[in-house]
């Protein structure tokens, strides 16, 4: 684990309670933070820096759970240390950074993926079977609406942390539409600012092959 925050806590809890994976090490910005996190989850190897974590020979795969702008540097840190990497969504804050991760992983023959957990749930497996079987006929429209209230001091409200809805809640509707209809050929979007300057709301129309929306 790179990072020891809220997302990391839930990820470790899920791994330990639902899988046979072993969480062997955690890296934090301070050794005290790593020791505290490791103690809560019985993780044997706390590291006081991310560099120490990726250098740990007992680590096979690194999960990046730091804020959005850190996903590229921490993903590259793990890859360059020879570790496979799973990066909390969003994979990166823009397409250029995502391509940089993709290219580096390919150069090193390492696995690099975005932790879009919904696609791996039983519900989505059933949806895929329904779609593949053609039970719904030709899909012309996918409508997704997802919103949540956040306090003004929440991370999602902070521009310097790549806040706003698109890279957080927005990943779910966008990924669902892309998953069902494929790559869009046209995108029309409008954002409405929140007081902090990030988008408080985003509305997106994606047009796909065959004029599916």
C-alpha positions as CSV (number, residue, x, y, z in Angstrom):
1,X,0.0,0.0,0.0
2,X,1.2,3.5,-1.0
3,X,-0.9,5.8,1.2
4,X,-2.6,5.2,4.5
5,X,-5.9,7.2,4.2
6,X,-9.6,6.4,4.0
7,X,-9.5,4.6,0.7
8,X,-6.5,2.5,1.8
9,X,-8.4,1.5,4.9
10,X,-11.3,0.2,3.0
11,X,-9.2,-1.5,0.4
12,X,-7.1,-3.4,3.0
13,X,-10.3,-4.4,4.9
14,X,-11.8,-5.8,1.7
15,X,-8.6,-7.7,0.8
16,X,-8.3,-9.2,4.3
17,X,-12.0,-10.2,4.7
18,X,-12.8,-11.3,1.1
19,X,-9.7,-12.6,-0.5
20,X,-6.6,-14.7,0.1
21,X,-4.3,-11.8,-0.8
22,X,-1.7,-10.8,1.8
23,X,-1.1,-7.2,2.6
24,X,2.5,-7.3,3.6
25,X,3.6,-3.7,3.7
26,X,2.4,-0.1,3.9
27,X,4.2,3.1,3.0
28,X,3.2,6.5,4.4
29,X,4.7,10.0,4.4
30,X,5.9,9.3,8.0
31,X,7.0,6.2,9.8
32,X,4.6,7.0,12.6
33,X,1.7,7.1,10.2
34,X,2.8,3.8,8.6
35,X,3.2,2.1,12.0
36,X,-0.2,3.3,13.1
37,X,-1.9,2.0,9.9
38,X,0.0,-1.3,10.1
39,X,-1.1,-1.8,13.7
40,X,-4.8,-1.4,12.9
41,X,-4.6,-4.0,10.1
42,X,-1.9,-6.3,11.4
43,X,0.5,-5.5,8.5
44,X,4.0,-6.7,9.3
45,X,6.1,-4.2,7.4
46,X,5.5,-0.5,7.9
47,X,7.7,1.9,5.8
48,X,8.2,5.6,6.5
49,X,8.5,6.6,2.9
50,X,7.1,5.4,-0.4
51,X,10.6,4.8,-1.8
52,X,11.2,2.3,1.0
53,X,7.9,0.6,0.3
54,X,8.6,0.0,-3.4
55,X,12.1,-1.2,-2.6
56,X,10.8,-3.9,-0.2
57,X,11.7,-7.3,-1.7
58,X,8.6,-8.9,-0.1
59,X,6.3,-6.7,-2.1
60,X,5.0,-8.1,-5.5
61,X,2.2,-5.6,-6.3
62,X,1.7,-2.0,-5.1
63,X,-1.7,-0.4,-4.6
64,X,-1.6,3.4,-5.0
65,X,-4.1,5.1,-2.7
66,X,-2.7,8.6,-2.6
67,X,-4.6,11.8,-3.8
68,X,-5.3,12.1,-7.6
69,X,-2.3,14.3,-8.6
70,X,0.1,11.8,-7.0
71,X,-1.1,8.8,-9.0
72,X,1.3,9.4,-11.9
73,X,4.5,9.9,-9.8
74,X,3.6,7.1,-7.4
75,X,2.6,4.7,-10.2
76,X,5.9,5.4,-12.0
77,X,7.7,5.0,-8.7
78,X,6.3,1.5,-8.3
79,X,6.8,0.5,-11.9
80,X,10.4,1.7,-12.0
81,X,11.0,-0.4,-8.9
82,X,9.9,-3.5,-10.9
83,X,6.5,-3.8,-9.1
84,X,3.1,-4.4,-10.7
85,X,0.7,-1.6,-9.8
86,X,-2.9,-1.1,-9.2
87,X,-3.9,2.6,-9.0
88,X,-7.0,3.9,-7.3
89,X,-9.3,5.7,-9.7
90,X,-8.7,7.9,-11.5
91,X,-5.7,6.2,-13.1
92,X,-4.4,9.7,-13.8
93,X,-5.7,13.2,-14.0
94,X,-5.6,13.4,-17.8
95,X,-5.0,11.3,-20.9
96,X,-1.3,12.3,-21.2
97,X,-0.5,11.0,-17.8
98,X,-2.5,7.8,-18.3
99,X,-0.6,7.1,-21.6
100,X,2.7,7.7,-19.7
101,X,1.8,5.0,-17.2
102,X,0.7,2.7,-20.0
103,X,3.9,3.1,-22.0
104,X,6.2,2.6,-19.0
105,X,4.3,-0.5,-17.9
106,X,4.6,-1.9,-21.4
107,X,8.3,-1.1,-21.5
108,X,8.9,-3.0,-18.3
109,X,6.4,-5.8,-19.0
110,X,4.5,-5.0,-15.8
111,X,0.8,-5.0,-15.0
112,X,-0.7,-1.5,-14.5
113,X,-4.5,-1.1,-14.0
114,X,-7.0,1.3,-12.6
115,X,-8.9,0.1,-9.6
116,X,-12.4,0.5,-11.1
117,X,-13.9,-1.9,-8.6
118,X,-17.5,-1.8,-9.9
119,X,-16.6,-3.7,-13.0
120,X,-15.5,-6.7,-11.0
121,X,-18.7,-7.1,-8.9
122,X,-21.2,-9.9,-9.6
123,X,-23.8,-7.4,-10.6
124,X,-21.7,-6.2,-13.5
125,X,-20.9,-9.8,-14.5
126,X,-24.7,-10.4,-14.8
127,X,-25.2,-7.2,-16.8
128,X,-22.4,-8.3,-19.2
129,X,-24.1,-11.6,-19.7
130,X,-27.4,-10.0,-20.5
131,X,-25.8,-7.6,-23.0
132,X,-23.7,-10.4,-24.6
133,X,-26.8,-12.5,-25.0
134,X,-28.7,-9.7,-26.8
135,X,-31.6,-9.9,-24.3
136,X,-32.2,-6.1,-24.5
137,X,-31.8,-5.8,-28.2
138,X,-29.7,-2.9,-29.7
139,X,-28.7,-0.5,-26.9
140,X,-29.4,3.1,-28.1
141,X,-29.4,5.0,-24.8
142,X,-27.6,4.7,-21.5
143,X,-28.7,7.2,-18.8
144,X,-26.7,7.5,-15.6
145,X,-27.1,10.0,-12.8
146,X,-24.8,10.0,-9.8
147,X,-24.5,12.7,-7.1
148,X,-23.5,13.1,-3.5
149,X,-23.3,16.0,-1.0
150,X,-19.9,17.0,0.3
151,X,-18.9,19.5,2.9
152,X,-17.0,22.6,1.7
153,X,-13.7,21.4,3.2
154,X,-13.8,17.9,1.6
155,X,-10.9,16.9,-0.7
156,X,-13.3,16.8,-3.7
157,X,-13.7,20.6,-3.3
158,X,-10.0,21.4,-3.6
159,X,-8.6,22.4,-7.0
160,X,-5.0,21.5,-6.0
161,X,-6.1,17.9,-5.4
162,X,-7.8,17.6,-8.8
163,X,-11.2,18.0,-7.2
164,X,-14.6,18.2,-8.8
165,X,-17.0,15.5,-9.8
166,X,-15.6,14.1,-13.0
167,X,-12.5,12.3,-11.6
168,X,-14.4,11.0,-8.6
169,X,-18.2,10.3,-8.9
170,X,-18.1,10.9,-12.6
171,X,-15.8,8.0,-13.3
172,X,-18.8,5.6,-12.6
173,X,-21.3,6.9,-15.1
174,X,-18.6,7.6,-17.7
175,X,-17.1,4.1,-17.4
176,X,-20.5,2.5,-17.5
177,X,-21.5,4.2,-20.7
178,X,-18.1,3.4,-22.2
179,X,-18.4,-0.2,-21.1
180,X,-21.8,-0.7,-22.7
181,X,-21.5,1.5,-25.8
182,X,-17.7,1.6,-26.5
183,X,-15.6,4.6,-27.3
184,X,-17.6,7.8,-28.0
185,X,-17.2,9.6,-31.3
186,X,-18.4,13.0,-29.9
187,X,-18.6,14.5,-26.4
188,X,-20.7,17.5,-25.4
189,X,-20.2,18.7,-21.8
190,X,-21.1,21.5,-19.5
191,X,-19.7,22.2,-16.0
192,X,-21.2,24.4,-13.3
193,X,-18.6,25.7,-10.8
194,X,-18.8,25.2,-7.1
195,X,-17.7,28.1,-4.8
196,X,-14.2,26.7,-4.5
197,X,-13.7,26.9,-8.3
198,X,-14.0,23.1,-9.1
199,X,-17.0,21.8,-11.0
200,X,-19.9,21.4,-8.7
201,X,-21.9,19.6,-11.4
202,X,-21.1,18.2,-14.8
203,X,-23.5,17.1,-17.5
204,X,-22.1,15.1,-20.4
205,X,-23.7,13.8,-23.6
206,X,-21.5,11.1,-25.3
207,X,-22.4,10.1,-28.9
208,X,-21.4,6.7,-30.0
209,X,-21.3,4.7,-33.2
210,X,-24.8,4.3,-34.6
211,X,-25.9,7.5,-32.9
212,X,-26.3,5.8,-29.6
213,X,-26.2,8.3,-26.7
